[in-house]
Amino acid sequence: MDKVGFFVFIVLMYAIYLIMFRKRKTMDFFRAARYWFSMGMVRRPGSAEERALRYLAEVYGSGIYLLWVNRLLAGFGILGCLAAFIVLANELCSLYFAPAALSPYWLDMMALVMLIGVFLPIGVMVFGKWQKTISQRRLGAAHRIFGNLDRAADVANGLRNQYPNASDTPTTWAFPIHPDYAAFEVGKPFLYAYAAIALSSLYVAHTAFRFGETLFLAFCLYFVPVVFHGVLTAFGGWNQKRQELMDYPVSVFLRDIRMLENQRKLLSF
């Protein structure tokens, strides 16, 4: 089997695995993306959905109240992630398909777009909202919007019943990782895929340096969708949308309430 055939075989096996064995209710990358790129609707003031969205905006939003600034930063972040995906995929595929698809000039251009696009919105958050820890933001928002954690949990239970397809374990590709949210919680199919790529690179890398470079590229490529949705959670705006699209923000809200309840249990010991 030649290198190209081996690469296609690995991709096919992963696709079959993902279709057959992934958790059906898990909130994945594409369901999250549908929420962000769909039109918003008028909120119902005081509803459970409206309060959950206000909570998410306080915890994960940029804190910038100028719509055009948020959209500009979101645009930079999306372009940066797309450029990062192109650069990393080009380098990874060059192991199987030689020569690489992009010329050095276009690679340099994509790298510049990646650096500006990704680090500008991240810099805004580092020097702004992220100066407070995620736990502080969660607790503060829960008390301001719901009064206390018990009331927030009651709202979460109501939303869980109203949106049965919402899962409190969105994948790492649908929601940005924080220290309290392990990448392995529901991301095993993706980890298996990258393990397969790493093993397949043993067949074609020929040198230890090229094999190590492949592992590094695969690791970086894994987190591009995470950064993509991280940018949207900060600058995209949490809005009321169609019923079937609300599974995503409800999933994130259920996850946060679960984290807060676990934190309270640990503190009570």
Backbone as CSV, one residue per row, in Angstrom:
resi,resn,N_x,N_y,N_z,CA_x,CA_y,CA_z,C_x,C_y,C_z
1,MET,0.848,-1.196,0.000,0.000,0.000,0.000,0.890,1.254,0.000
2,ASP,0.661,2.183,-0.942,1.472,3.391,-0.991,1.043,4.375,0.090
3,LYS,1.781,5.478,0.207,1.519,6.447,1.277,0.127,7.046,1.177
4,VAL,-0.297,7.401,-0.052,-1.602,8.019,-0.232,-2.710,7.039,0.143
5,GLY,-2.558,5.794,-0.317,-3.560,4.788,0.013,-3.646,4.543,1.499
6,PHE,-2.518,4.571,2.194,-2.509,4.363,3.630,-3.196,5.509,4.348
7,PHE,-2.949,6.728,3.885,-3.587,7.903,4.475,-5.106,7.839,4.308
8,VAL,-5.563,7.497,3.111,-6.998,7.383,2.849,-7.613,6.297,3.720
9,PHE,-6.901,5.198,3.910,-7.395,4.109,4.754,-7.601,4.584,6.189
10,ILE,-6.639,5.340,6.722,-6.750,5.851,8.091,-7.953,6.780,8.225
11,VAL,-8.129,7.685,7.266,-9.256,8.623,7.310,-10.575,7.876,7.226
12,LEU,-10.660,6.856,6.372,-11.896,6.078,6.227,-12.228,5.345,7.513
13,MET,-11.247,4.730,8.136,-11.482,4.001,9.380,-11.980,4.944,10.484
14,TYR,-11.399,6.147,10.521,-11.844,7.112,11.528,-13.270,7.566,11.268
15,ALA,-13.620,7.799,10.005,-14.975,8.228,9.673,-15.990,7.169,10.078
16,ILE,-15.674,5.907,9.827,-16.579,4.819,10.219,-16.717,4.764,11.736
17,TYR,-15.597,4.920,12.431,-15.637,4.890,13.889,-16.489,6.024,14.444
18,LEU,-16.301,7.225,13.885,-17.022,8.395,14.387,-18.522,8.249,14.174
19,ILE,-18.910,7.726,13.007,-20.327,7.564,12.691,-20.973,6.487,13.554
20,MET,-20.269,5.397,13.784,-20.851,4.248,14.461,-20.847,4.367,15.980
21,PHE,-19.817,5.013,16.553,-19.633,4.910,17.990,-19.713,6.221,18.753
22,ARG,-19.802,7.355,18.093,-19.850,8.597,18.854,-21.193,8.726,19.570
23,LYS,-21.211,9.424,20.675,-22.442,9.622,21.432,-23.382,10.544,20.657
24,ARG,-24.593,10.089,20.448,-25.512,10.821,19.583,-25.951,12.153,20.189
25,LYS,-26.081,12.233,21.487,-26.549,13.467,22.120,-25.410,14.433,22.427
26,THR,-24.184,14.010,22.138,-23.054,14.884,22.443,-23.081,16.125,21.567
27,MET,-22.843,17.269,22.187,-22.826,18.532,21.448,-21.491,18.654,20.733
28,ASP,-21.500,18.518,19.398,-20.250,18.498,18.661,-19.996,19.823,17.957
29,PHE,-18.910,19.870,17.185,-18.472,21.096,16.526,-19.538,21.659,15.594
30,PHE,-20.153,20.816,14.783,-21.079,21.297,13.757,-22.385,21.797,14.352
31,ARG,-22.876,21.168,15.413,-24.100,21.653,16.054,-23.846,22.997,16.713
32,ALA,-22.657,23.163,17.287,-22.303,24.452,17.884,-22.171,25.525,16.806
33,ALA,-21.536,25.182,15.681,-21.346,26.155,14.602,-22.684,26.600,14.024
34,ARG,-23.641,25.687,13.942,-24.974,26.065,13.444,-25.597,27.128,14.336
35,TYR,-25.381,27.033,15.634,-25.928,28.045,16.539,-25.306,29.403,16.257
36,TRP,-23.986,29.448,16.145,-23.300,30.727,16.008,-23.591,31.414,14.680
37,PHE,-23.805,30.656,13.629,-23.959,31.267,12.310,-25.414,31.321,11.846
38,SER,-26.346,31.195,12.778,-27.774,31.336,12.461,-28.280,32.678,12.985
39,MET,-29.370,33.116,12.410,-29.941,34.405,12.792,-30.556,34.333,14.186
40,GLY,-30.420,35.438,14.933,-30.988,35.509,16.267,-32.461,35.879,16.242
41,MET,-33.111,35.707,17.393,-34.524,36.030,17.550,-34.669,36.974,18.744
42,VAL,-35.852,37.558,18.879,-36.112,38.460,20.001,-36.205,37.639,21.284
43,ARG,-35.479,38.057,22.309,-35.514,37.349,23.585,-36.835,37.572,24.304
44,ARG,-37.205,36.585,25.109,-38.356,36.740,25.997,-37.832,37.132,27.377
45,PRO,-37.978,38.397,27.775,-37.416,38.847,29.053,-37.923,38.016,30.222
46,GLY,-37.000,37.598,31.079,-37.364,36.841,32.267,-37.511,35.351,32.054
47,SER,-37.453,34.880,30.817,-37.591,33.445,30.570,-36.330,32.718,31.024
48,ALA,-36.444,31.392,31.163,-35.284,30.595,31.570,-34.167,30.713,30.547
49,GLU,-34.531,30.692,29.261,-33.522,30.813,28.215,-32.808,32.163,28.283
50,GLU,-33.582,33.223,28.506,-32.993,34.567,28.541,-32.019,34.702,29.698
51,ARG,-32.351,34.144,30.862,-31.459,34.227,32.012,-30.207,33.368,31.807
52,ALA,-30.394,32.201,31.200,-29.234,31.347,30.911,-28.283,32.031,29.936
53,LEU,-28.822,32.701,28.932,-27.988,33.405,27.960,-27.276,34.593,28.600
54,ARG,-27.969,35.300,29.500,-27.312,36.415,30.205,-26.157,35.896,31.057
55,TYR,-26.377,34.729,31.690,-25.313,34.114,32.484,-24.110,33.789,31.596
56,LEU,-24.338,33.164,30.454,-23.246,32.783,29.562,-22.507,34.006,29.036
57,ALA,-23.248,35.074,28.742,-22.615,36.299,28.254,-21.729,36.914,29.325
58,GLU,-22.177,36.863,30.588,-21.367,37.429,31.666,-20.111,36.612,31.922
59,VAL,-20.234,35.290,31.833,-19.099,34.422,32.154,-18.104,34.365,31.006
60,TYR,-18.597,34.212,29.775,-17.709,33.938,28.645,-17.616,35.089,27.641
61,GLY,-18.505,36.063,27.735,-18.467,37.175,26.797,-17.274,38.079,27.027
62,SER,-17.006,38.920,26.056,-15.834,39.798,26.107,-15.984,40.933,27.111
63,GLY,-17.213,41.291,27.439,-17.439,42.452,28.293,-17.413,43.746,27.523
64,ILE,-17.255,43.686,26.206,-17.278,44.864,25.331,-18.704,45.039,24.818
65,TYR,-19.252,46.227,24.954,-20.650,46.429,24.630,-20.861,47.083,23.269
66,LEU,-19.784,47.300,22.516,-19.898,47.822,21.157,-19.997,46.654,20.189
67,LEU,-21.135,46.538,19.496,-21.379,45.385,18.637,-20.344,45.281,17.527
68,TRP,-19.971,46.431,16.928,-19.053,46.379,15.804,-17.649,45.938,16.235
69,VAL,-17.260,46.280,17.477,-15.953,45.844,17.978,-15.948,44.325,18.174
70,ASN,-17.009,43.803,18.760,-17.110,42.352,18.937,-17.088,41.625,17.604
71,ARG,-17.822,42.152,16.630,-17.849,41.492,15.324,-16.487,41.558,14.635
72,LEU,-15.804,42.682,14.794,-14.482,42.819,14.191,-13.505,41.815,14.796
73,LEU,-13.504,41.706,16.120,-12.604,40.769,16.781,-12.971,39.328,16.478
74,ALA,-14.272,39.038,16.390,-14.694,37.689,16.006,-14.220,37.364,14.599
75,GLY,-14.304,38.349,13.694,-13.830,38.138,12.324,-12.343,37.858,12.271
76,PHE,-11.564,38.620,13.050,-10.120,38.368,13.115,-9.848,36.950,13.612
77,GLY,-10.572,36.551,14.660,-10.346,35.224,15.223,-10.694,34.110,14.259
78,ILE,-11.814,34.252,13.542,-12.216,33.229,12.576,-11.195,33.114,11.452
79,LEU,-10.751,34.259,10.929,-9.730,34.231,9.873,-8.428,33.609,10.381
80,GLY,-8.052,33.931,11.608,-6.841,33.360,12.170,-6.919,31.854,12.308
81,CYS,-8.084,31.360,12.739,-8.259,29.908,12.876,-8.257,29.213,11.512
82,LEU,-8.898,29.823,10.533,-8.890,29.232,9.191,-7.470,29.187,8.628
83,ALA,-6.707,30.267,8.835,-5.319,30.286,8.370,-4.494,29.229,9.098
84,ALA,-4.715,29.090,10.402,-3.990,28.075,11.168,-4.311,26.677,10.653
85,PHE,-5.573,26.431,10.357,-5.972,25.116,9.836,-5.286,24.834,8.505
86,ILE,-5.241,25.838,7.624,-4.612,25.655,6.312,-3.124,25.365,6.460
87,VAL,-2.441,26.142,7.310,-1.002,25.958,7.500,-0.695,24.580,8.078
88,LEU,-1.407,24.218,9.143,-1.141,22.946,9.804,-1.510,21.761,8.925
89,ALA,-2.667,21.842,8.244,-3.074,20.745,7.365,-2.113,20.593,6.198
90,ASN,-1.627,21.718,5.670,-0.676,21.657,4.566,0.615,20.942,4.986
91,GLU,1.127,21.302,6.170,2.355,20.680,6.644,2.149,19.206,6.962
92,LEU,1.000,18.879,7.535,0.721,17.487,7.885,0.552,16.622,6.639
93,CYS,-0.178,17.151,5.657,-0.420,16.378,4.438,0.834,16.235,3.581
94,SER,1.803,17.148,3.772,3.043,17.031,3.002,3.801,15.764,3.358
95,LEU,3.474,15.169,4.513,4.089,13.895,4.886,3.612,12.773,3.970
96,TYR,2.366,12.913,3.491,1.777,11.870,2.653,1.766,12.266,1.177
97,PHE,1.585,13.570,0.921,1.514,14.056,-0.454,2.667,15.025,-0.680
98,ALA,3.647,14.673,-1.437,4.795,15.555,-1.695,4.757,16.011,-3.145
99,PRO,5.071,17.308,-3.424,5.392,18.347,-2.447,4.137,18.928,-1.810
100,ALA,4.311,19.810,-0.829,3.185,20.455,-0.158,2.391,21.303,-1.148
101,ALA,1.097,21.489,-0.855,0.204,22.182,-1.783,0.517,23.669,-1.880
102,LEU,0.906,24.305,-0.781,1.122,25.747,-0.757,2.592,26.084,-0.967
103,SER,2.833,27.174,-1.686,4.196,27.666,-1.889,4.669,28.370,-0.623
104,PRO,5.987,28.557,-0.457,6.494,29.260,0.733,5.901,30.662,0.897
105,TYR,5.636,31.364,-0.214,5.063,32.715,-0.124,3.691,32.665,0.538
106,TRP,2.823,31.755,0.062,1.475,31.678,0.622,1.493,31.141,2.052
107,LEU,2.436,30.278,2.348,2.563,29.811,3.721,2.919,30.961,4.661
108,ASP,3.818,31.829,4.226,4.183,32.988,5.040,2.991,33.929,5.218
109,MET,2.206,34.120,4.165,1.025,34.975,4.259,-0.003,34.385,5.225
110,MET,-0.242,33.083,5.115,-1.185,32.416,6.008,-0.703,32.478,7.456
111,ALA,0.593,32.335,7.653,1.143,32.405,9.005,0.947,33.793,9.610
112,LEU,1.109,34.848,8.793,0.895,36.213,9.279,-0.563,36.434,9.661
113,VAL,-1.484,35.977,8.809,-2.915,36.088,9.115,-3.246,35.321,10.385
114,MET,-2.655,34.143,10.540,-2.886,33.327,11.731,-2.443,34.056,12.999
115,LEU,-1.251,34.627,12.967,-0.725,35.290,14.158,-1.573,36.497,14.548
116,ILE,-1.917,37.341,13.570,-2.713,38.536,13.866,-4.125,38.140,14.288
117,GLY,-4.713,37.224,13.524,-6.108,36.862,13.761,-6.342,36.185,15.089
118,VAL,-5.435,35.317,15.502,-5.637,34.560,16.737,-5.210,35.359,17.965
119,PHE,-4.060,36.013,17.893,-3.521,36.645,19.098,-4.182,37.973,19.434
120,LEU,-4.808,38.650,18.460,-5.486,39.903,18.773,-6.688,39.690,19.692
121,PRO,-7.659,38.824,19.347,-8.780,38.623,20.281,-8.359,37.977,21.591
122,ILE,-7.376,37.065,21.540,-6.913,36.451,22.784,-6.265,37.504,23.681
123,GLY,-5.508,38.427,23.093,-4.900,39.493,23.875,-5.934,40.383,24.540
124,VAL,-7.015,40.679,23.815,-8.093,41.488,24.395,-8.677,40.804,25.617
125,MET,-8.873,39.483,25.535,-9.458,38.757,26.663,-8.469,38.633,27.824
126,VAL,-7.194,38.410,27.526,-6.189,38.264,28.584,-6.089,39.528,29.429
127,PHE,-6.137,40.692,28.771,-6.009,41.951,29.496,-7.370,42.517,29.924
128,GLY,-8.431,41.771,29.668,-9.764,42.217,30.050,-10.470,41.220,30.942
129,LYS,-11.399,40.476,30.382,-12.275,39.604,31.155,-11.521,38.492,31.873
130,TRP,-10.454,37.985,31.280,-9.760,36.845,31.865,-8.885,37.202,33.056
131,GLN,-8.879,38.473,33.448,-8.138,38.831,34.664,-8.819,38.251,35.906
132,LYS,-10.111,37.975,35.796,-10.816,37.233,36.840,-10.845,35.761,36.444
133,THR,-10.733,34.868,37.418,-10.733,33.445,37.124,-12.128,33.003,36.663
134,ILE,-12.173,31.852,36.008,-13.448,31.335,35.527,-14.383,31.031,36.691
135,SER,-13.847,30.560,37.818,-14.688,30.270,38.987,-15.312,31.549,39.537
136,GLN,-14.551,32.615,39.589,-15.093,33.892,40.068,-16.196,34.391,39.147
137,ARG,-15.992,34.273,37.857,-17.000,34.752,36.909,-18.271,33.917,36.998
138,ARG,-18.109,32.613,37.147,-19.293,31.747,37.264,-20.104,32.068,38.510
139,LEU,-19.445,32.103,39.656,-20.151,32.344,40.914,-20.802,33.718,40.924
140,GLY,-20.080,34.729,40.439,-20.630,36.074,40.410,-21.857,36.164,39.525
141,ALA,-21.784,35.567,38.334,-22.925,35.617,37.415,-24.107,34.839,37.964
142,ALA,-23.865,33.688,38.580,-24.957,32.876,39.138,-25.696,33.643,40.232
143,HIS,-24.971,34.343,41.090,-25.618,35.087,42.174,-26.321,36.340,41.658
144,ARG,-25.745,37.014,40.690,-26.383,38.229,40.172,-27.666,37.918,39.405
145,ILE,-27.665,36.855,38.638,-28.790,36.584,37.734,-29.852,35.709,38.392
146,PHE,-29.410,34.715,39.199,-30.375,33.756,39.761,-30.591,33.943,41.263
147,GLY,-29.732,34.667,41.920,-29.861,34.850,43.359,-28.948,33.934,44.136
148,ASN,-28.983,32.647,43.816,-28.084,31.678,44.445,-27.982,30.456,43.538
149,LEU,-27.109,29.529,43.924,-26.843,28.367,43.079,-28.039,27.423,43.016
150,ASP,-28.792,27.316,44.097,-29.950,26.425,44.094,-30.989,26.876,43.060
151,ARG,-31.232,28.172,42.984,-32.172,28.676,41.982,-31.639,28.464,40.572
152,ALA,-30.322,28.640,40.400,-29.713,28.385,39.094,-29.872,26.921,38.708
153,ALA,-29.717,26.014,39.696,-29.878,24.582,39.429,-31.318,24.260,39.053
154,ASP,-32.289,24.948,39.671,-33.701,24.735,39.322,-33.959,25.144,37.872
155,VAL,-33.385,26.283,37.449,-33.530,26.723,36.057,-32.875,25.709,35.121
156,ALA,-31.711,25.204,35.515,-31.011,24.212,34.690,-31.835,22.943,34.536
157,ASN,-32.471,22.494,35.605,-33.301,21.292,35.525,-34.499,21.506,34.604
158,GLY,-35.086,22.696,34.680,-36.195,22.999,33.787,-35.771,22.999,32.324
159,LEU,-34.610,23.582,32.044,-34.098,23.614,30.676,-33.709,22.215,30.199
160,ARG,-33.219,21.390,31.099,-32.864,20.010,30.744,-34.095,19.249,30.262
161,ASN,-35.225,19.475,30.932,-36.471,18.822,30.521,-37.021,19.421,29.231
162,GLN,-36.843,20.717,29.071,-37.367,21.403,27.887,-36.550,21.087,26.637
163,TYR,-35.243,20.846,26.820,-34.348,20.551,25.692,-33.685,19.195,25.931
164,PRO,-34.390,18.102,25.672,-33.845,16.770,25.982,-32.599,16.406,25.184
165,ASN,-32.363,17.081,24.062,-31.168,16.781,23.265,-29.934,17.527,23.727
166,ALA,-30.097,18.399,24.714,-28.949,19.114,25.264,-28.156,18.178,26.170
167,SER,-26.841,18.236,26.057,-25.949,17.404,26.872,-25.061,18.303,27.705
168,ASP,-24.842,17.917,28.974,-23.988,18.757,29.820,-22.511,18.426,29.638
169,THR,-22.179,17.682,28.582,-20.775,17.391,28.275,-20.502,17.709,26.807
170,PRO,-20.536,18.995,26.417,-20.182,19.336,25.029,-18.727,18.976,24.759
171,THR,-18.430,18.521,23.550,-17.073,18.104,23.236,-16.116,19.286,23.273
172,THR,-14.852,18.971,23.351,-13.845,20.024,23.359,-13.831,20.799,22.061
173,TRP,-14.347,20.213,20.993,-14.406,20.922,19.715,-15.619,21.854,19.646
174,ALA,-16.526,21.758,20.586,-17.698,22.629,20.598,-17.603,23.698,21.659
175,PHE,-16.660,23.530,22.578,-16.586,24.486,23.679,-15.142,24.598,24.148
176,PRO,-14.652,25.825,24.436,-13.247,25.994,24.812,-12.905,25.287,26.110
177,ILE,-11.676,24.789,26.163,-11.216,24.052,27.333,-10.794,25.031,28.425
178,HIS,-11.116,24.690,29.664,-10.636,25.409,30.831,-9.980,24.393,31.763
179,PRO,-9.223,24.826,32.727,-8.533,23.865,33.592,-9.453,22.862,34.265
180,ASP,-10.731,23.199,34.446,-11.640,22.281,35.124,-12.384,21.373,34.144
181,TYR,-11.982,21.385,32.899,-12.704,20.600,31.901,-11.689,19.811,31.086
182,ALA,-11.509,18.532,31.405,-10.467,17.723,30.775,-10.786,17.482,29.311
183,ALA,-9.758,17.491,28.487,-9.938,17.256,27.050,-10.401,15.846,26.773
184,PHE,-10.234,14.957,27.733,-10.566,13.554,27.507,-12.006,13.220,27.886
185,GLU,-12.784,14.192,28.347,-14.116,13.887,28.879,-15.010,13.245,27.832
186,VAL,-15.115,13.835,26.658,-15.920,13.238,25.601,-15.213,13.332,24.260
187,GLY,-13.922,13.606,24.273,-13.207,13.786,23.030,-12.429,12.562,22.574
188,LYS,-12.746,11.378,23.111,-11.971,10.191,22.794,-11.936,9.845,21.308
189,PRO,-13.050,9.943,20.579,-12.958,9.631,19.144,-11.926,10.472,18.426
190,PHE,-11.823,11.743,18.779,-10.845,12.606,18.130,-9.422,12.225,18.541
191,LEU,-9.255,11.850,19.806,-7.938,11.417,20.248,-7.531,10.131,19.548
192,TYR,-8.485,9.232,19.333,-8.190,8.006,18.601,-7.767,8.326,17.171
193,ALA,-8.408,9.312,16.576,-8.062,9.681,15.200,-6.636,10.184,15.115
194,TYR,-6.239,11.022,16.059,-4.898,11.561,16.016,-3.857,10.514,16.404
195,ALA,-4.263,9.565,17.236,-3.365,8.442,17.518,-3.133,7.628,16.246
196,ALA,-4.192,7.459,15.451,-4.049,6.734,14.189,-3.124,7.473,13.223
197,ILE,-3.256,8.805,13.181,-2.360,9.603,12.324,-0.911,9.464,12.800
198,ALA,-0.716,9.495,14.117,0.643,9.362,14.653,1.238,8.005,14.293
199,LEU,0.436,6.948,14.448,0.939,5.616,14.113,1.208,5.476,12.621
200,SER,0.323,6.073,11.814,0.532,5.977,10.369,1.775,6.735,9.937
201,SER,2.123,7.797,10.682,3.321,8.561,10.315,4.591,7.746,10.522
202,LEU,4.533,6.741,11.401,5.677,5.855,11.561,6.002,5.137,10.250
203,TYR,4.959,4.934,9.452,5.120,4.205,8.192,5.791,5.058,7.119
204,VAL,5.645,6.382,7.233,6.109,7.244,6.147,7.116,8.308,6.581
205,ALA,7.320,8.490,7.887,8.167,9.597,8.350,9.642,9.386,8.054
206,HIS,10.128,8.161,8.235,11.519,7.785,7.948,12.524,8.327,8.959
207,THR,12.308,9.488,9.539,13.245,10.032,10.523,12.511,10.366,11.816
208,ALA,13.260,10.334,12.925,12.666,10.653,14.223,12.197,12.106,14.269
209,PHE,12.959,13.003,13.643,12.571,14.417,13.635,11.241,14.611,12.914
210,ARG,11.068,13.966,11.765,9.811,14.122,11.002,8.651,13.519,11.769
211,PHE,8.893,12.420,12.462,7.840,11.810,13.268,7.436,12.743,14.410
212,GLY,8.421,13.330,15.092,8.110,14.277,16.166,7.391,15.506,15.658
213,GLU,7.788,15.986,14.475,7.116,17.138,13.879,5.663,16.818,13.571
214,THR,5.398,15.602,13.100,4.028,15.190,12.807,3.175,15.168,14.067
215,LEU,3.726,14.646,15.155,2.994,14.625,16.419,2.662,16.036,16.882
216,PHE,3.615,16.961,16.745,3.394,18.340,17.158,2.312,18.995,16.302
217,LEU,2.363,18.789,14.974,1.366,19.376,14.078,-0.026,18.824,14.374
218,ALA,-0.114,17.525,14.610,-1.410,16.917,14.914,-1.965,17.464,16.226
219,PHE,-1.097,17.658,17.205,-1.519,18.219,18.490,-2.061,19.632,18.309
220,CYS,-1.355,20.452,17.534,-1.805,21.826,17.293,-3.110,21.847,16.512
221,LEU,-3.222,20.979,15.515,-4.426,20.943,14.691,-5.647,20.560,15.504
222,TYR,-5.442,19.722,16.508,-6.556,19.298,17.368,-7.225,20.490,18.042
223,PHE,-6.436,21.508,18.410,-6.975,22.601,19.206,-7.467,23.784,18.369
224,VAL,-7.317,23.732,17.061,-7.821,24.834,16.234,-9.336,24.999,16.381
225,PRO,-10.150,23.924,16.299,-11.596,24.108,16.508,-11.938,24.615,17.903
226,VAL,-11.127,24.264,18.892,-11.367,24.746,20.256,-11.212,26.266,20.317
227,VAL,-10.135,26.766,19.709,-9.908,28.215,19.681,-10.994,28.898,18.854
228,PHE,-11.415,28.257,17.763,-12.466,28.802,16.891,-13.734,29.082,17.696
229,HIS,-14.203,28.097,18.439,-15.413,28.309,19.233,-15.143,29.177,20.454
230,GLY,-13.902,29.176,20.938,-13.570,30.078,22.034,-13.711,31.528,21.626
231,VAL,-13.295,31.847,20.406,-13.450,33.213,19.886,-14.927,33.571,19.777
232,LEU,-15.736,32.636,19.293,-17.161,32.924,19.114,-17.881,33.067,20.456
233,THR,-17.496,32.265,21.456,-18.136,32.419,22.762,-17.830,33.775,23.373
234,ALA,-16.656,34.324,23.069,-16.267,35.616,23.633,-16.843,36.788,22.855
235,PHE,-16.874,36.688,21.530,-17.231,37.848,20.704,-18.448,37.619,19.805
236,GLY,-18.990,36.404,19.790,-20.100,36.119,18.884,-21.446,36.611,19.384
237,GLY,-21.621,36.707,20.697,-22.898,37.158,21.250,-23.844,35.996,21.486
238,TRP,-24.280,35.827,22.747,-25.207,34.748,23.101,-26.634,35.264,22.889
239,ASN,-27.333,34.730,21.885,-28.673,35.223,21.535,-29.686,34.087,21.495
240,GLN,-30.936,34.480,21.707,-32.038,33.529,21.553,-32.168,33.167,20.077
241,LYS,-32.262,31.857,19.789,-32.387,31.402,18.402,-33.444,30.318,18.313
242,ARG,-33.578,29.719,17.145,-34.626,28.712,16.943,-34.502,27.601,17.985
243,GLN,-35.651,26.949,18.269,-35.713,25.931,19.320,-34.637,24.864,19.163
244,GLU,-34.461,24.345,17.942,-33.507,23.259,17.753,-32.057,23.716,17.890
245,LEU,-31.810,25.022,17.774,-30.448,25.542,17.908,-30.092,25.881,19.351
246,MET,-31.100,25.968,20.205,-30.845,26.337,21.597,-30.250,25.193,22.407
247,ASP,-30.169,23.988,21.819,-29.533,22.881,22.524,-28.093,23.221,22.908
248,TYR,-27.407,23.985,22.031,-25.998,24.286,22.303,-25.809,25.191,23.529
249,PRO,-26.405,26.397,23.574,-26.190,27.214,24.781,-26.742,26.557,26.038
250,VAL,-27.836,25.799,25.908,-28.356,25.080,27.074,-27.338,24.046,27.555
251,SER,-26.662,23.376,26.622,-25.633,22.399,26.993,-24.507,23.057,27.784
252,VAL,-24.053,24.211,27.309,-22.973,24.919,28.000,-23.436,25.362,29.386
253,PHE,-24.667,25.840,29.477,-25.209,26.274,30.768,-25.318,25.090,31.731
254,LEU,-25.829,23.948,31.256,-25.931,22.763,32.106,-24.555,22.321,32.585
255,ARG,-23.580,22.410,31.704,-22.214,22.045,32.079,-21.685,22.949,33.186
256,ASP,-21.939,24.243,33.070,-21.451,25.189,34.079,-22.097,24.942,35.437
257,ILE,-23.405,24.690,35.420,-24.094,24.430,36.689,-23.560,23.151,37.314
258,ARG,-23.283,22.145,36.484,-22.681,20.914,37.005,-21.336,21.211,37.656
259,MET,-20.515,22.049,37.015,-19.212,22.408,37.571,-19.358,23.148,38.902
260,LEU,-20.326,24.066,38.967,-20.532,24.823,40.201,-21.009,23.923,41.338
261,GLU,-21.891,22.981,41.019,-22.377,22.065,42.049,-21.253,21.152,42.538
262,ASN,-20.416,20.679,41.611,-19.275,19.854,42.023,-18.312,20.646,42.895
263,GLN,-18.119,21.917,42.539,-17.237,22.769,43.333,-17.796,22.970,44.726
264,ARG,-19.117,23.148,44.836,-19.722,23.322,46.165,-19.592,22.058,47.007
265,LYS,-19.729,20.897,46.369,-19.599,19.642,47.106,-18.172,19.470,47.649
266,LEU,-17.196,19.857,46.838,-15.811,19.739,47.289,-15.520,20.668,48.467
267,LEU,-16.088,21.891,48.406,-15.873,22.865,49.479,-16.585,22.471,50.760
268,SER,-17.665,21.684,50.632,-18.439,21.304,51.829,-17.759,20.214,52.652
269,PHE,-16.783,19.518,52.061,-16.086,18.458,52.810,-15.147,19.064,53.854
